[in-house]
Amino acid sequence: MANILITGASGLVGKKLTELLLHQNHRVSHLVRSPEKGAVPSFKWDIKKKYIDPKTLEGIDTIIHLAGAGVADRRWNEEWKNEILESRTLSSRLLYETLKNTRHAVKSFISASAIGIYGFTLSDQLFTEESASGNDFLAQVVRAWEHEVDQIAQLNIRVAKIRIGVVLAKQGGALAQMALPVKWYVGSPLASGRQYISWIHIDDLCGIFMKAVEDQQLHGAYNGVAPHPVTNAELTKEIANALHKPLWAPNVPGFVLKLVVGEMAGIVINGNNVSAKKVERAGYEFKFKSIGSALNDLL
Ligand SMILES: NC(=O)c1ccc[n+]([C@@H]2O[C@H](COP(=O)([O-])OP(=O)(O)OC[C@H]3O[C@@H](n4cnc5c(N)ncnc54)[C@H](OP(=O)(O)O)[C@@H]3O)[C@@H](O)[C@H]2O)c1
């Protein structure tokens, strides 16, 4: 059984992953900004002050790095964009420096990454792990984040990066926001509705992280998306079907989205069509391959 430290453990993915890892009899501890007494030991870090509780790495053989400021938590301004970037790059660098300068037994480092690395486009071009990265703000963030994470491989530690798609979960995340207007009979596709959403059910995402913990062959980047991405219009229709609600409202125009959320609107007006082939070839078997099966489970 692995002895796993999770950063960003209080978030959507960290909570569910902790539950599933404990269920599989792994040992889990958390590295968080505000430690609390809970089911697992939790240690403090302060990324800006370059501080990590010195006891954190005792006995740890695997790190799962999820920490990062919520991309959609606030309207983007320069300060928040910097927080989005530095909460990922500086945290990864601090972990690198700690691993470099401390005696430890860490063998595997599994990091969250994001499909935002490919950039967002209206085309149906399929992005694989070999595709070039994009040029928009998020692509730059993810590239810089992965660059910091890759340094850890120089320490003789296996590094795997899961490029996460749009995580669908019962509570929180994108699905709750998309389902709400549909529940209130005002749901509609966004912008053209033709943009791809490369989604993943949270159980499958956690399954991929667990595979990366257990399978020493996994290293480098893997897309964490389901095998069949859908367009925004298809997803909206499937949500309405799962909730037994009608869809009648016209698409929300892109310019309205820009007015409401500013620069961040680019993520929803455009999308990306991302391949799950590599992780499937590595032996991961998806529980939820179609959007219908995922939504029936979640809604
Ligand atoms: N959910 C998605 O659809 C999705 C898609 C693509 C990529 N990802 C990436 O996957 C990772 C986990 O996703 P998630 O949905 O679980 O994220 P989340 O719910 O936003 O949780 C991220 C966690 O990171 C920590 N954190 C927040 N702000 C921070 C800051 N300024 N500095 C350092 N740590 C901070 C917090 O943990 P503590 O309070 O415990 O420290 C927080 O609970 C994130 O890095 C996210 O960008 C997620």
The ligand as an SDF file (V2000), in Angstrom:
LIG
                    3D

 48 52  0  0  0  0  0  0  0  0999 V2000
  -12.0370   20.5680  -11.6100 N   0  0  0  0  0  0  0  0  0  0  0  0
  -11.7500   20.7020  -12.8930 C   0  0  0  0  0  0  0  0  0  0  0  0
  -12.6560   20.6880  -13.7720 O   0  0  0  0  0  0  0  0  0  0  0  0
  -10.3010   20.8340  -13.3270 C   0  0  0  0  0  0  0  0  0  0  0  0
  -10.0150   20.9110  -14.7000 C   0  0  0  0  0  0  0  0  0  0  0  0
   -8.6840   21.0510  -15.0920 C   0  0  0  0  0  0  0  0  0  0  0  0
   -7.6750   21.1130  -14.1360 C   0  0  0  0  0  0  0  0  0  0  0  0
   -7.9940   21.0360  -12.8170 N   0  0  0  0  0  0  0  0  0  0  0  0
   -6.8970   21.1740  -11.8450 C   0  0  0  0  0  0  0  0  0  0  0  0
   -6.8740   20.0940  -10.9400 O   0  0  0  0  0  0  0  0  0  0  0  0
   -6.5030   20.5540   -9.6420 C   0  0  0  0  0  0  0  0  0  0  0  0
   -7.5510   20.0840   -8.6460 C   0  0  0  0  0  0  0  0  0  0  0  0
   -8.8180   20.5210   -9.1220 O   0  0  0  0  0  0  0  0  0  0  0  0
  -10.0390   20.8070   -8.1320 P   0  0  0  0  0  0  0  0  0  0  0  0
  -11.2420   20.9370   -8.9750 O   0  0  0  0  0  0  0  0  0  0  0  0
  -10.0160   19.8610   -6.9950 O   0  0  0  0  0  0  0  0  0  0  0  0
   -9.6420   22.2600   -7.6140 O   0  0  0  0  0  0  0  0  0  0  0  0
  -10.2660   23.0710   -6.3830 P   0  0  0  0  0  0  0  0  0  0  0  0
  -11.5430   22.4630   -5.9330 O   0  0  0  0  0  0  0  0  0  0  0  0
  -10.2750   24.5030   -6.7870 O   0  0  0  0  0  0  0  0  0  0  0  0
   -9.1870   22.8290   -5.2410 O   0  0  0  0  0  0  0  0  0  0  0  0
   -7.8610   23.2310   -5.3830 C   0  0  0  0  0  0  0  0  0  0  0  0
   -7.2270   23.2570   -4.0200 C   0  0  0  0  0  0  0  0  0  0  0  0
   -5.9770   23.9600   -4.1440 O   0  0  0  0  0  0  0  0  0  0  0  0
   -5.7110   24.6920   -2.9570 C   0  0  0  0  0  0  0  0  0  0  0  0
   -5.5770   26.1090   -3.2870 N   0  0  0  0  0  0  0  0  0  0  0  0
   -6.5490   26.9930   -3.6340 C   0  0  0  0  0  0  0  0  0  0  0  0
   -6.0420   28.2160   -3.8280 N   0  0  0  0  0  0  0  0  0  0  0  0
   -4.7180   28.1020   -3.5870 C   0  0  0  0  0  0  0  0  0  0  0  0
   -3.6430   29.0340   -3.6020 C   0  0  0  0  0  0  0  0  0  0  0  0
   -3.8420   30.3150   -3.9130 N   0  0  0  0  0  0  0  0  0  0  0  0
   -2.4080   28.5750   -3.2980 N   0  0  0  0  0  0  0  0  0  0  0  0
   -2.2070   27.2550   -2.9840 C   0  0  0  0  0  0  0  0  0  0  0  0
   -3.1810   26.3520   -2.9290 N   0  0  0  0  0  0  0  0  0  0  0  0
   -4.4190   26.7680   -3.2450 C   0  0  0  0  0  0  0  0  0  0  0  0
   -6.8990   24.4920   -2.0180 C   0  0  0  0  0  0  0  0  0  0  0  0
   -6.5430   23.4560   -1.1040 O   0  0  0  0  0  0  0  0  0  0  0  0
   -6.1790   23.7590    0.4510 P   0  0  0  0  0  0  0  0  0  0  0  0
   -7.1300   24.8360    0.8990 O   0  0  0  0  0  0  0  0  0  0  0  0
   -6.4470   22.4240    1.0430 O   0  0  0  0  0  0  0  0  0  0  0  0
   -4.7830   24.1860    0.5230 O   0  0  0  0  0  0  0  0  0  0  0  0
   -7.9930   24.0150   -2.9420 C   0  0  0  0  0  0  0  0  0  0  0  0
   -8.9310   23.2010   -2.2790 O   0  0  0  0  0  0  0  0  0  0  0  0
   -6.4050   22.0780   -9.7120 C   0  0  0  0  0  0  0  0  0  0  0  0
   -5.0500   22.4640   -9.7920 O   0  0  0  0  0  0  0  0  0  0  0  0
   -7.1350   22.4110  -10.9880 C   0  0  0  0  0  0  0  0  0  0  0  0
   -6.6230   23.5370  -11.6690 O   0  0  0  0  0  0  0  0  0  0  0  0
   -9.2810   20.8900  -12.3810 C   0  0  0  0  0  0  0  0  0  0  0  0
  1  2  1  0
  2  3  2  0
  2  4  1  0
  4  5  1  0
  4 48  2  0
  5  6  2  0
  6  7  1  0
  7  8  2  0
  8  9  1  0
  8 48  1  0
  9 10  1  0
  9 46  1  0
 10 11  1  0
 11 12  1  0
 11 44  1  0
 12 13  1  0
 13 14  1  0
 14 15  2  0
 14 16  1  0
 14 17  1  0
 17 18  1  0
 18 19  2  0
 18 20  1  0
 18 21  1  0
 21 22  1  0
 22 23  1  0
 23 24  1  0
 23 42  1  0
 24 25  1  0
 25 26  1  0
 25 36  1  0
 26 27  1  0
 26 35  1  0
 27 28  2  0
 28 29  1  0
 29 30  1  0
 29 35  2  0
 30 31  1  0
 30 32  2  0
 32 33  1  0
 33 34  2  0
 34 35  1  0
 36 37  1  0
 36 42  1  0
 37 38  1  0
 38 39  2  0
 38 40  1  0
 38 41  1  0
 42 43  1  0
 44 45  1  0
 44 46  1  0
 46 47  1  0
M  CHG  2   8   1  16  -1
M  END
$$$$
